[in-house]
Amino acid sequence: MDGEQAGALDERVTIERWQAARDAAADDVGRWMVVETVFAQVNRDGAAARQVAGEAVRSDRRWQVVLRDRDDLGLTVRLRWRDQILTVRVIDREPRRRDFATLWCDGQPA
């Protein structure tokens, strides 16, 4: 099963992490720093403007991203894929597939 999943990781995504910083006036001058570019499987999760109960109407698209699990994956990272910035909303780690993590993301044009 793991070998089959690894073969499906056919897209390159870049993991970025926010690096907080302040200038002399205490203004936020942080920026997104590249952590690493990895292989992933990227799937569209439903149609654009899909709404979940209790959420405002949205114009971005939802994405499911499967990649090899890493210790530094969390809600503080985002992904760059093609012309999209994918904001991580949920990370799902299944016990049966310990080597992989599924990230549920909101996408916006870069």
C-alpha positions as CSV (number, residue, x, y, z in Angstrom):
1,M,0.0,0.0,0.0
2,D,2.7,2.5,0.9
3,G,4.5,1.9,-2.4
4,E,1.3,2.5,-4.3
5,Q,0.7,5.8,-2.5
6,A,4.3,6.9,-3.0
7,G,3.9,6.4,-6.8
8,A,0.9,8.8,-6.8
9,L,3.0,11.6,-5.4
10,D,3.4,13.2,-8.8
11,E,3.2,17.0,-8.1
12,R,5.9,19.2,-6.6
13,V,4.8,21.5,-3.8
14,T,6.8,23.9,-1.8
15,I,6.3,24.0,2.0
16,E,6.6,27.5,3.5
17,R,6.7,28.7,7.1
18,W,5.9,32.1,8.4
19,Q,9.0,33.8,9.9
20,A,7.8,36.5,12.3
21,A,9.9,39.7,12.6
22,R,9.4,43.2,13.8
23,D,11.2,46.4,12.8
24,A,12.3,49.3,15.0
25,A,8.7,50.7,15.0
26,A,7.3,47.3,16.0
27,D,5.7,46.8,12.6
28,D,5.3,43.3,11.4
29,V,7.9,42.7,8.7
30,G,7.7,38.9,8.7
31,R,7.7,36.8,5.6
32,W,7.1,33.3,4.3
33,M,10.3,31.3,4.2
34,V,10.8,28.2,2.0
35,V,11.3,25.1,4.0
36,E,11.5,22.5,1.2
37,T,10.0,21.4,-2.1
38,V,8.5,17.9,-1.9
39,F,6.4,15.5,-4.0
40,A,2.7,15.3,-3.2
41,Q,-0.6,14.2,-4.6
42,V,-3.0,17.2,-5.1
43,N,-6.7,16.7,-5.6
44,R,-9.5,19.2,-5.9
45,D,-12.0,18.8,-3.0
46,G,-15.4,19.8,-4.4
47,A,-16.4,22.8,-6.5
48,A,-15.4,26.4,-6.0
49,A,-17.5,28.3,-3.5
50,R,-18.4,25.2,-1.6
51,Q,-19.8,26.2,1.8
52,V,-19.6,24.3,5.0
53,A,-22.3,24.8,7.7
54,G,-21.6,27.9,9.7
55,E,-19.0,29.4,7.2
56,A,-19.4,32.5,5.2
57,V,-19.6,32.3,1.4
58,R,-16.2,31.6,0.0
59,S,-14.7,32.1,-3.4
60,D,-11.6,30.0,-3.0
61,R,-11.2,26.4,-3.8
62,R,-10.6,23.5,-1.5
63,W,-7.7,21.0,-2.0
64,Q,-6.6,17.7,-0.6
65,V,-2.9,17.3,-0.5
66,V,-1.2,13.9,0.4
67,L,2.5,13.9,1.1
68,R,5.1,12.1,3.2
69,D,4.6,13.0,6.8
70,R,7.1,15.3,8.5
71,D,7.5,16.6,12.0
72,D,7.3,20.2,10.9
73,L,3.9,19.9,9.2
74,G,1.3,22.0,11.1
75,L,-1.2,24.8,10.7
76,T,1.7,27.2,10.7
77,V,2.8,26.2,7.2
78,R,1.4,26.8,3.8
79,L,2.0,25.2,0.4
80,R,2.8,26.7,-3.0
81,W,1.6,24.6,-5.9
82,R,1.6,25.7,-9.5
83,D,-0.1,29.1,-9.4
84,Q,-1.9,28.5,-6.1
85,I,-1.2,29.2,-2.4
86,L,-2.7,26.5,-0.3
87,T,-3.5,27.4,3.3
88,V,-3.5,24.4,5.6
89,R,-6.8,24.1,7.5
90,V,-6.7,20.4,8.7
91,I,-4.0,17.7,8.9
92,D,-5.2,14.1,9.0
93,R,-2.7,11.4,10.0
94,E,-4.2,8.0,9.6
95,P,-2.6,5.2,11.8
96,R,-2.8,2.8,8.9
97,R,-0.7,5.0,6.7
98,R,1.9,6.4,9.2
99,D,4.3,7.5,6.5
100,F,1.7,9.9,4.9
101,A,-0.3,12.9,6.0
102,T,-3.4,14.4,4.3
103,L,-3.6,18.2,4.4
104,W,-7.0,19.8,3.7
105,C,-6.3,23.3,2.3
106,D,-8.0,26.4,1.0
107,G,-6.5,27.6,-2.3
108,Q,-6.0,31.1,-3.6
109,P,-4.2,32.4,-6.7
110,A,-0.6,33.3,-6.0
